[in-house]
Amino acid sequence: MGRQEAGFDGVYSLEGSRDPFFPLLLASQAAPALDISTGIAVAFPRNPYHVACQAWDLQRFSEGRFSLGLGSQVRAHIERRFGVAFDRPAARMREYIMAVRAFFDCWQDGEALKFEGEFFRHTLMTPMFNPGPLDCGRPRIVLGALGPAMTAVAGQVADGLLVHPFNTVPFLRDVQLPAVNKSLAKAGRRREDFVFNVTAICITGANEEQMRAAYEGVRSLLAFYGSTPAYRRPMEAVGYGELQPELNKLTRENRWDELPQLVDDSLVEHFAVIGEPQQLGARLAERYAGLADSLGIYAPYAAEPGLWQEVTAGTRRAFTEHEGNNA
């Protein structure tokens, strides 16, 4: 059973052990009704021109259902895995998105390519290399951000924010969403034109054994995320800030197997939505309705495909009821 049959509206691809763009081409052909998005593609190792071309092609192939999700990754990976510069990442990302938009403006509206910034310069586009306008319009650009500077960039120049799955409600409600609103207001942009995309880590299963396997899989995932210094802020928002250096110390000592032992049940409950398939939709709405404009599900474990039909149906029902009660 595919994502479409399971009741999802779209699918996103992570940049992990594989490139995030090519799988979306396959998804757009296998399930033509699904929205597709990179969630995220690491920006800095890729030239804005290359990314603009890939986004343009995927928008064309999907007939207007593609969103370009970009992110900065963290310094260690950018400098040591990709081997490129990470200086002033927020300023670099702001200019990067503007450079990609300059290509979109050139191809869609016929504007001259005249982008000259501090980090990027693009001033030549001959007819032979111009793919021309799209009947479905240009792709949206959404930015993955967690820290205040990058979140501000999203409000300034992106069409939406991709909230990292490693999130807590107090952090979203009291820190990240206010930062977005402040940035939008400063840039003279409307909140209605900006999408706050939240991805929720979910724990569910068809029986007790599957639930336990999912729970332990998520515990390990949270330990891995929590070891990253850049991800400390959501932990601080729920009183676990001091745990982050402990997790990081284990990684530096190459004691990866010991990480999950430091993640207690309370932390799991702060970062994950837990419930049987028939319960999960209501619990997702309880946590995120009125906060998220778009909701993604992150389930880093094996589960029976039919299980997600019940989850997506329940989620739609619960969010609709919440909207009706607050109309």
SERO-4910 file (N, C-alpha, C, O; in steps of 0.05 Angstrom, whole numbers):
BEGIN
 pado doro    nc1    nc2    nc3   cac1   cac2   cac3    cc1    cc2    cc3    oc1    oc2    oc3
  Met    A     17    -24      0      0      0      0     18     25      0     36     27     16
  Gly    A     12     44    -17     28     68    -19     17     90     -1     -3     86     13
  Arg    A     31    112      0     24    134     17     -3    145     10    -19    153     27
  Gln    A     -9    146    -17    -34    157    -26    -57    141    -16    -77    152     -6
  Glu    A    -55    114    -18    -77     97     -9    -80     97     21   -102     93     32
  Ala    A    -58    104     35    -59    105     64    -72    131     74    -76    134     98
  Gly    A    -79    149     56    -93    174     64    -76    198     67    -85    218     77
  Phe    A    -50    197     60    -33    220     62    -37    239     38    -44    230     16
  Asp    A    -32    265     43    -34    285     21     -8    288      6     -8    297    -16
  Gly    A     14    280     19     40    285      6     61    268     19     57    254     39
  Val    A     85    270      8    108    255     18    133    273     16    135    289     -4
  Tyr    A    150    271     35    175    287     34    199    268     36    196    245     46
  Ser    A    221    276     26    245    260     26    267    273     43    272    297     40
  Leu    A    279    258     60    301    268     77    327    265     63    331    247     46
  Glu    A    346    283     69    373    279     59    389    265     81    399    278    100
  Gly    A    391    239     79    406    223     98    427    208     83    448    219     76
  Ser    A    423    182     79    442    166     65    438    166     35    453    154     20
  Arg    A    417    181     26    412    183     -3    405    211    -11    397    228      6
  Asp    A    408    217    -36    400    244    -47    370    248    -44    355    229    -49
  Pro    A    361    272    -37    332    276    -32    316    281    -57    291    280    -56
  Phe    A    329    287    -80    313    296   -103    303    272   -120    279    272   -127
  Phe    A    320    253   -126    312    232   -145    289    216   -135    271    210   -152
  Pro    A    287    208   -109    263    193   -101    237    208   -106    216    195   -110
  Leu    A    237    234   -106    212    249   -110    203    247   -139    179    249   -144
  Leu    A    222    245   -157    214    240   -185    199    214   -188    178    213   -201
  Leu    A    208    193   -174    194    167   -174    167    170   -161    147    159   -170
  Ala    A    166    185   -139    141    188   -124    120    203   -141     96    196   -140
  Ser    A    129    223   -156    110    238   -172     98    222   -194     76    227   -204
  Gln    A    112    201   -203    101    184   -224     85    161   -212     64    153   -224
  Ala    A     93    151   -189     79    128   -177     52    137   -164     33    121   -164
  Ala    A     51    161   -153     27    171   -140     22    200   -148     29    218   -133
  Pro    A     10    204   -172      8    231   -183     -8    251   -167     -5    275   -170
  Ala    A    -24    242   -148    -40    261   -132    -26    271   -108    -35    290    -95
  Leu    A     -3    260   -101     11    268    -77     28    293    -81     40    297   -102
  Asp    A     27    311    -61     47    333    -61     74    321    -54     76    301    -39
  Ile    A     95    333    -64    122    323    -58    140    346    -49    136    369    -58
  Ser    A    159    340    -31    176    361    -21    202    349    -11    202    327      0
  Thr    A    224    363    -15    249    356     -1    246    366     27    237    388     32
  Gly    A    254    350     46    249    357     74    271    349     92    266    333    111
  Ile    A    297    357     89    305    379     71    327    370     52    338    348     55
  Ala    A    333    387     32    358    385     17    378    404     29    372    427     34
  Val    A    402    395     34    423    412     46    432    432     24    441    424      3
  Ala    A    430    457     31    434    478     11    463    483      4    470    483    -19
  Phe    A    479    489     24    505    501     19    524    485      1    539    497    -14
  Pro    A    524    458      1    542    444    -18    532    445    -46    547    438    -65
  Arg    A    507    455    -51    496    456    -78    495    485    -87    488    503    -72
  Asn    A    503    490   -112    500    517   -123    471    524   -127    455    506   -135
  Pro    A    463    549   -122    435    556   -126    424    550   -154    400    544   -157
  Tyr    A    441    551   -174    432    545   -201    424    515   -203    403    509   -215
  His    A    440    498   -192    434    469   -193    408    463   -179    391    449   -189
  Val    A    404    475   -156    379    471   -141    355    482   -155    334    469   -156
  Ala    A    358    506   -167    336    517   -183    328    499   -206    304    496   -211
  Cys    A    348    488   -219    342    470   -242    327    445   -232    307    437   -244
  Gln    A    336    433   -211    323    409   -200    294    415   -191    276    399   -196
  Ala    A    291    438   -178    265    445   -168    246    450   -192    222    443   -191
  Trp    A    256    463   -213    240    469   -237    231    444   -250    207    441   -258
  Asp    A    249    424   -253    242    399   -265    221    384   -249    202    373   -260
  Leu    A    225    383   -222    206    368   -206    179    382   -205    158    369   -204
  Gln    A    179    408   -206    153    423   -208    139    416   -234    114    413   -235
  Arg    A    154    414   -256    142    408   -282    132    379   -282    109    374   -290
  Phe    A    148    360   -272    141    332   -273    117    326   -255    100    309   -261
  Ser    A    115    341   -233     93    336   -214     68    353   -219     48    352   -205
  Glu    A     70    370   -240     48    388   -248     40    407   -226     17    411   -220
  Gly    A     61    418   -213     56    439   -193     53    430   -165     44    446   -148
  Arg    A     62    406   -158     58    396   -131     84    394   -115     85    382    -94
  Phe    A    105    407   -125    131    405   -112    137    429    -95    131    452   -103
  Ser    A    148    425    -71    159    447    -54    188    441    -50    196    419    -43
  Leu    A    204    462    -53    233    460    -48    239    466    -19    238    489    -10
  Gly    A    244    445     -4    252    448     24    282    448     27    295    429     20
  Leu    A    292    470     38    321    474     41    328    475     71    312    482     88
  Gly    A    353    468     77    363    470    104    393    474    104    406    470     84
  Ser    A    404    482    127    432    489    128    449    465    139    473    465    135
  Gln    A    437    445    152    451    425    167    468    439    189    464    463    194
  Val    A    486    425    202    502    437    223    531    439    214    540    425    195
  Arg    A    546    455    228    574    462    219    591    437    215    605    436    194
  Ala    A    591    418    233    609    395    230    604    380    204    623    373    191
  His    A    579    377    197    573    362    172    580    378    147    590    368    127
  Ile    A    573    404    148    579    421    125    609    423    120    618    421     97
  Glu    A    624    427    141    653    431    137    668    405    134    687    404    119
  Arg    A    659    383    148    675    359    148    664    337    131    680    320    121
  Arg    A    638    336    126    627    316    108    625    326     80    632    313     61
  Phe    A    614    351     77    611    363     50    636    379     42    640    382     18
  Gly    A    651    388     61    676    402     54    672    430     42    687    438     25
  Val    A    652    445     52    647    472     42    645    491     66    644    482     89
  Ala    A    643    517     60    643    537     81    616    538     96    595    534     84
  Phe    A    618    545    122    594    548    138    593    575    152    578    579    171
  Asp    A    610    594    144    610    620    157    585    635    152    573    635    130
  Arg    A    575    648    173    551    665    173    528    650    159    518    659    138
  Pro    A    519    627    170    499    611    156    472    624    151    460    620    130
  Ala    A    463    641    170    437    653    166    438    673    142    420    674    125
  Ala    A    459    690    142    461    709    120    465    695     94    455    704     73
  Arg    A    481    674     94    486    658     70    460    645     60    455    645     36
  Met    A    443    635     78    418    622     70    399    642     59    385    637     39
  Arg    A    397    666     71    379    687     61    386    693     32    369    695     15
  Glu    A    412    697     27    420    703      0    417    680    -19    410    683    -43
  Tyr    A    421    656     -9    417    632    -25    388    630    -36    384    625    -60
  Ile    A    369    634    -18    341    632    -27    335    655    -47    320    650    -66
  Met    A    345    678    -42    341    700    -61    353    694    -88    342    701   -109
  Ala    A    376    680    -88    389    673   -113    372    652   -129    368    655   -153
  Val    A    361    632   -114    344    613   -127    319    627   -139    310    621   -161
  Arg    A    308    646   -124    285    661   -134    292    677   -159    275    681   -176
  Ala    A    316    687   -160    324    702   -183    323    685   -209    314    695   -230
  Phe    A    331    660   -207    327    641   -229    298    637   -236    290    637   -259
  Phe    A    282    633   -215    253    629   -219    241    653   -233    225    650   -252
  Asp    A    248    677   -225    238    702   -237    246    704   -266    231    712   -283
  Cys    A    271    696   -272    281    697   -299    266    678   -317    257    685   -339
  Trp    A    263    653   -308    250    633   -324    220    636   -327    208    631   -348
  Gln    A    207    645   -305    178    647   -306    168    673   -317    149    674   -332
  Asp    A    182    695   -310    172    721   -318    188    736   -339    182    758   -347
  Gly    A    210    723   -347    227    735   -368    245    757   -358    255    773   -374
  Glu    A    248    759   -331    266    780   -321    295    774   -326    303    750   -328
  Ala    A    311    794   -330    340    790   -334    352    778   -308    344    785   -286
  Leu    A    371    760   -312    384    748   -289    406    767   -280    428    769   -292
  Lys    A    401    781   -258    421    801   -248    422    798   -218    414    816   -203
  Phe    A    432    776   -208    435    773   -180    464    775   -172    481    759   -180
  Glu    A    470    795   -156    497    800   -146    497    804   -116    488    826   -107
  Gly    A    505    784   -101    505    786    -72    533    783    -61    553    784    -76
  Glu    A    534    779    -35    560    776    -22    571    748    -26    595    744    -27
  Phe    A    553    728    -27    562    700    -28    558    688    -56    573    670    -64
  Phe    A    539    698    -71    532    687    -97    529    708   -118    519    731   -112
  Arg    A    536    702   -143    534    720   -165    525    705   -190    539    687   -199
  His    A    501    712   -200    490    699   -224    480    720   -243    460    734   -237
  Thr    A    493    723   -266    486    746   -284    484    737   -313    482    755   -331
  Leu    A    485    711   -319    484    702   -347    463    681   -350    464    660   -337
  Met    A    444    686   -368    424    665   -375    417    669   -404    401    687   -411
  Thr    A    428    652   -421    423    654   -450    399    636   -456    392    618   -441
  Pro    A    385    641   -479    361    626   -486    366    596   -486    347    581   -479
  Met    A    389    587   -494    394    558   -495    392    544   -468    385    521   -467
  Phe    A    398    559   -447    398    547   -420    374    556   -404    372    550   -380
  Asn    A    355    569   -416    331    578   -402    309    557   -406    300    554   -429
  Pro    A    299    543   -385    278    523   -389    251    534   -395    233    519   -403
  Gly    A    247    560   -392    222    572   -398    202    570   -376    206    556   -356
  Pro    A    179    584   -379    159    585   -357    144    559   -354    143    542   -372
  Leu    A    132    556   -330    116    532   -323     87    540   -323     79    560   -311
  Asp    A     70    524   -335     41    530   -334     30    528   -306     11    541   -299
  Cys    A     43    511   -290     34    507   -262     46    527   -243     39    526   -219
  Gly    A     63    545   -252     75    565   -234    100    555   -220    106    531   -221
  Arg    A    114    573   -208    140    567   -196    136    550   -170    114    551   -158
  Pro    A    156    535   -161    154    520   -136    155    539   -112    166    560   -113
  Arg    A    143    529    -91    147    543    -65    174    536    -53    185    514    -59
  Ile    A    185    554    -38    210    549    -24    204    551      6    195    571     16
  Val    A    210    529     20    206    528     49    233    522     62    250    508     51
  Leu    A    237    533     86    263    531     99    261    516    125    244    522    142
  Gly    A    278    496    129    281    483    154    298    500    173    320    507    166
  Ala    A    288    505    197    302    523    216    295    515    244    273    505    249
  Leu    A    314    520    262    309    515    290    318    539    307    303    548    325
  Gly    A    341    549    302    352    572    317    338    598    309    325    600    288
  Pro    A    341    619    325    328    645    320    336    659    294    320    670    280
  Ala    A    362    658    288    371    672    264    360    659    238    351    673    220
  Met    A    361    632    237    351    619    213    321    620    211    310    622    190
  Thr    A    308    619    234    278    622    235    271    650    224    251    652    209
  Ala    A    286    670    231    281    697    221    284    698    190    269    712    177
  Val    A    304    684    180    308    683    151    283    671    137    275    681    116
  Ala    A    272    650    149    248    638    138    225    659    136    212    660    115
  Gly    A    221    674    157    200    695    156    206    717    136    188    729    125
  Gln    A    232    722    131    239    744    112    236    736     83    226    752     67
  Val    A    244    711     75    246    706     47    234    679     38    231    675     14
  Ala    A    226    662     56    215    636     48    184    636     48    172    655     58
  Asp    A    173    616     36    144    613     35    133    598     59    109    596     63
  Gly    A    151    587     75    142    572     98    166    562    114    189    563    105
  Leu    A    160    553    138    180    542    156    176    512    159    153    503    164
  Leu    A    197    496    155    196    467    161    206    463    189    230    466    194
  Val    A    188    457    208    196    453    235    209    426    238    199    406    228
  His    A    232    426    251    247    401    255    230    381    271    216    389    290
  Pro    A    231    355    264    216    335    280    223    336    310    206    329    326
  Phe    A    248    344    316    256    345    344    245    371    356    260    391    359
  Asn    A    220    371    362    206    395    372    189    389    397    181    366    401
  Thr    A    185    409    412    166    408    435    147    431    433    153    452    423
  Val    A    122    427    443    102    448    441    110    474    454    106    495    442
  Pro    A    121    474    478    130    500    490    150    515    472    149    539    471
  Phe    A    168    500    460    187    513    442    174    525    418    180    547    410
  Leu    A    155    510    405    141    520    382    124    544    389    124    564    375
  Arg    A    108    541    410     89    561    417    102    587    428     93    609    421
  Asp    A    122    584    445    133    607    459    158    618    446    166    641    452
  Val    A    171    603    429    197    612    417    195    614    387    199    636    375
  Gln    A    190    592    373    193    592    344    171    607    330    177    623    312
  Leu    A    145    602    336    124    616    322    125    646    327    121    661    308
  Pro    A    129    655    352    132    684    355    155    696    339    153    718    329
  Ala    A    177    681    336    200    691    320    192    693    291    199    712    278
  Val    A    176    674    281    166    675    254    148    700    250    152    715    231
  Asn    A    130    704    268    111    726    266    126    753    267    118    772    252
  Lys    A    146    755    284    161    780    286    176    785    260    177    808    250
  Ser    A    188    764    248    203    767    224    184    774    200    191    791    184
  Leu    A    161    762    199    142    768    178    133    797    179    132    811    159
  Ala    A    127    806    204    118    834    207    140    854    199    134    874    186
  Lys    A    164    848    207    187    865    200    191    867    170    199    888    159
  Ala    A    186    845    156    189    844    127    164    854    112    164    855     87
  Gly    A    143    861    127    119    870    114    104    848    100     90    853     80
  Arg    A    106    824    110     92    801     98     69    792    115     68    797    139
  Arg    A     50    778    102     25    769    116     29    741    126     40    723    113
  Arg    A     19    736    150     20    709    162      4    689    145     12    666    143
  Glu    A    -18    698    132    -34    680    116    -19    669     91    -26    648     80
  Asp    A      2    683     83     18    674     60     42    657     67     58    651     51
  Phe    A     43    649     92     66    634    103     56    609    116     36    610    131
  Val    A     69    586    110     60    560    121     79    551    143    103    548    139
  Phe    A     67    546    167     82    535    189     78    505    189     58    494    198
  Asn    A     99    491    177     98    462    173    110    448    197    134    449    201
  Val    A     94    433    212    103    418    235    105    389    228     86    378    217
  Thr    A    127    376    235    129    347    233    128    335    261    144    342    278
  Ala    A    110    316    265    107    304    291    119    276    291    112    259    274
  Ile    A    136    270    311    145    243    315    123    227    328    113    235    349
  Cys    A    115    205    316     92    189    326    101    161    335    119    149    323
  Ile    A     89    152    355     93    124    365     66    110    365     48    118    379
  Thr    A     64     89    348     39     74    347     46     46    337     68     40    329
  Gly    A     26     29    338     29      1    329      3    -14    331    -15     -6    345
  Ala    A      2    -36    316    -23    -52    316    -26    -69    341    -48    -79    346
  Asn    A     -5    -73    356     -6    -90    380     16    -80    399     32    -63    393
  Glu    A     16    -93    423     35    -84    443     64    -88    434     81    -71    441
  Glu    A     70   -109    421     97   -114    411    106    -92    392    129    -82    394
  Gln    A     89    -85    373     96    -64    354     98    -37    368    116    -21    361
  Met    A     81    -31    387     83     -6    402    110     -4    417    122     17    416
  Arg    A    118    -26    429    143    -26    444    167    -22    425    185     -7    431
  Ala    A    166    -35    402    188    -32    382    189     -3    372    211      8    370
  Ala    A    166      9    367    165     37    358    175     55    380    190     74    374
  Tyr    A    168     50    404    176     67    427    207     67    430    219     88    433
  Glu    A    218     43    429    247     41    432    262     53    408    283     65    411
  Gly    A    250     50    384    262     63    360    262     93    363    282    106    355
  Val    A    240    104    373    239    133    376    258    142    399    270    163    397
  Arg    A    260    127    420    278    134    442    307    137    431    321    156    438
  Ser    A    315    118    414    342    120    402    344    144    384    365    157    384
  Leu    A    323    150    369    324    173    351    327    199    367    343    216    360
  Leu    A    312    201    389    313    225    405    340    228    418    350    251    421
  Ala    A    352    206    426    379    208    438    399    218    417    417    234    423
  Phe    A    397    208    392    414    218    371    411    248    366    430    262    365
  Tyr    A    386    256    363    381    285    358    390    301    382    403    322    378
  Gly    A    385    292    406    391    308    429    421    311    434    429    329    449
  Ser    A    437    294    421    466    297    424    478    320    409    501    328    413
  Thr    A    462    332    391    471    354    374    468    381    388    446    388    396
  Pro    A    489    396    393    487    421    408    466    441    396    453    455    411
  Ala    A    463    441    370    445    460    357    416    454    364    398    470    360
  Tyr    A    411    429    374    383    421    380    377    423    410    357    412    419
  Arg    A    392    438    425    388    440    454    363    456    461    350    450    481
  Arg    A    356    476    445    334    494    452    307    480    457    295    486    477
  Pro    A    298    462    440    273    448    447    275    432    472    254    428    486
  Met    A    298    422    480    302    407    505    300    426    528    288    420    549
  Glu    A    312    450    526    311    470    547    282    478    553    276    484    576
  Ala    A    266    479    532    238    488    535    222    469    553    201    477    563
  Val    A    231    445    557    217    426    574    234    416    597    229    395    608
  Gly    A    255    431    603    271    425    626    292    404    624    302    393    643
  Tyr    A    301    398    599    321    378    594    346    389    581    362    374    569
  Gly    A    351    414    584    374    426    572    401    415    581    420    412    565
  Glu    A    403    407    606    428    397    617    434    369    607    457    360    609
  Leu    A    415    355    595    420    328    585    435    330    559    450    311    552
  Gln    A    432    351    544    445    353    517    476    349    519    486    334    503
  Pro    A    490    363    536    519    359    537    527    331    545    547    320    536
  Glu    A    510    318    562    516    290    569    515    272    545    532    255    540
  Leu    A    494    275    528    491    259    504    514    265    485    525    247    472
  Asn    A    521    290    482    542    298    464    569    286    472    585    277    455
  Lys    A    573    285    499    598    273    509    601    244    501    622    234    494
  Leu    A    579    229    502    579    201    494    586    198    465    601    179    457
  Thr    A    576    215    448    582    213    419    612    218    414    624    205    398
  Arg    A    623    238    429    651    244    425    669    221    435    692    219    426
  Glu    A    658    205    453    673    182    463    666    157    447    675    135    454
  Asn    A    650    161    426    642    139    408    626    117    423    628     94    417
  Arg    A    610    126    443    594    108    459    565    110    451    547    115    467
  Trp    A    560    106    425    534    111    413    512     93    425    489    101    428
  Asp    A    519     68    431    499     49    441    488     57    469    467     48    477
  Glu    A    503     75    483    494     83    510    475    107    509    463    113    530
  Leu    A    472    120    486    456    144    485    427    139    494    417    155    511
  Pro    A    413    119    484    384    116    492    380    112    522    358    118    532
  Gln    A    400    102    536    396     98    565    392    124    580    380    123    602
  Leu    A    400    146    569    397    172    582    370    186    576    363    206    588
  Val    A    355    174    558    329    186    550    307    173    565    300    150    560
  Asp    A    295    187    585    274    175    601    247    178    588    244    191    567
  Asp    A    226    165    600    200    165    588    187    192    586    172    198    568
  Ser    A    193    209    606    182    236    605    192    252    581    176    267    569
  Leu    A    217    250    575    228    264    551    215    253    526    207    269    508
  Val    A    211    227    524    198    215    500    170    227    498    162    234    475
  Glu    A    155    230    519    128    240    518    127    269    510    108    278    498
  His    A    148    285    516    149    313    508    154    315    478    143    333    465
  Phe    A    169    297    466    178    299    438    161    282    419    162    287    395
  Ala    A    147    263    429    132    245    411    102    244    419     95    247    442
  Val    A     85    239    399     57    235    404     52    205    404     59    191    385
  Ile    A     41    195    426     39    166    430     10    157    432     -6    170    445
  Gly    A      3    136    417    -24    125    419    -29    103    400    -14    100    380
  Glu    A    -49     86    406    -57     66    387    -69     80    362    -76    103    364
  Pro    A    -70     65    340    -78     78    315   -105     94    317   -107    115    306
  Gln    A   -124     83    332   -150     96    334   -149    121    352   -168    137    352
  Gln    A   -128    123    368   -125    146    387   -107    168    376   -109    191    384
  Leu    A    -89    161    358    -67    179    351    -77    205    339    -66    226    344
  Gly    A    -97    204    321   -107    228    308   -117    249    328   -110    272    326
  Ala    A   -132    240    348   -142    259    369   -119    271    385   -119    294    392
  Arg    A    -98    255    390    -76    265    405    -58    284    389    -47    303    400
  Leu    A    -57    279    363    -42    298    346    -57    325    345    -45    346    347
  Ala    A    -84    324    343    -99    348    343    -98    363    369    -96    387    370
  Glu    A    -98    348    391    -96    360    418    -70    376    420    -69    397    433
  Arg    A    -49    365    409    -22    378    411    -18    400    391     -7    421    398
  Tyr    A    -26    396    366    -18    414    345    -40    430    331    -34    449    316
  Ala    A    -65    424    336    -87    440    323    -85    468    333    -82    473    357
  Gly    A    -88    488    315    -86    516    322    -57    526    323    -52    550    326
  Leu    A    -38    507    320    -10    514    319      3    509    292     17    526    282
  Ala    A     -3    486    281      9    478    255    -11    484    232    -34    479    234
  Asp    A      0    496    211    -15    500    186    -15    474    170    -34    468    155
  Ser    A      6    459    172      9    434    157     23    414    176     41    422    191
  Leu    A     14    389    176     24    370    195     36    346    180     22    334    164
  Gly    A     60    339    186     73    315    175     77    294    197     78    302    221
  Ile    A     78    269    190     82    248    209    109    235    204    116    228    182
  Tyr    A    125    233    226    151    221    224    150    195    241    148    197    266
  Ala    A    152    173    228    151    147    242    175    130    234    174    115    214
  Pro    A    198    133    248    223    120    240    224     90    248    243     82    262
  Tyr    A    205     75    240    204     46    247    185     33    227    169     45    214
  Ala    A    187      6    226    169     -9    209    142    -11    221    139    -15    245
  Ala    A    121     -8    204     93    -11    214     76    -22    191     83    -19    168
  Glu    A     55    -36    198     37    -47    178     25    -24    162     15     -5    174
  Pro    A     25    -26    135     15     -4    118    -14      4    125    -20     27    125
  Gly    A    -31    -16    130    -59    -10    134    -64      6    160    -84     19    162
  Leu    A    -45      6    178    -47     21    203    -50     51    197    -65     64    211
  Trp    A    -36     61    177    -36     90    172    -63    100    161    -69    123    163
  Gln    A    -79     83    149   -105     91    140   -122    101    164   -135    121    163
  Glu    A   -121     85    185   -136     92    209   -125    118    222   -140    134    232
  Val    A    -99    121    222    -86    144    233    -93    169    218   -101    189    230
  Thr    A    -91    169    191    -96    193    176   -126    200    177   -133    224    178
  Ala    A   -144    180    176   -172    186    177   -179    198    204   -194    218    205
  Gly    A   -168    188    226   -173    199    252   -162    227    255   -174    244    269
  Thr    A   -139    231    243   -126    258    245   -143    279    230   -148    300    241
  Arg    A   -152    272    206   -169    291    192   -194    298    208   -202    321    210
  Arg    A   -206    277    219   -231    281    234   -227    298    258   -242    316    264
  Ala    A   -205    293    273   -199    308    297   -193    337    291   -202    355    306
  Phe    A   -177    342    270   -171    370    264   -195    385    254   -199    409    260
  Thr    A   -213    371    239   -237    384    229   -255    392    253   -267    413    253
  Glu    A   -258    374    272   -274    379    296   -262    403    311   -277    419    321
  His    A   -236    404    314   -224    426    328   -229    452    314   -235    472    327
  Glu    A   -227    453    288   -232    477    273   -261    486    276   -267    509    278
  Gly    A   -280    466    276   -308    472    280   -314    483    307   -331    501    310
  Asn    A   -301    473    327   -305    483    355   -294    511    359   -302    525    377
  Asn    A   -275    519    341   -262    545    345   -271    565    323   -259    586    320
  Ala    A   -291    557    308   -300    575    286   -315    600    298   -324    617    283
***
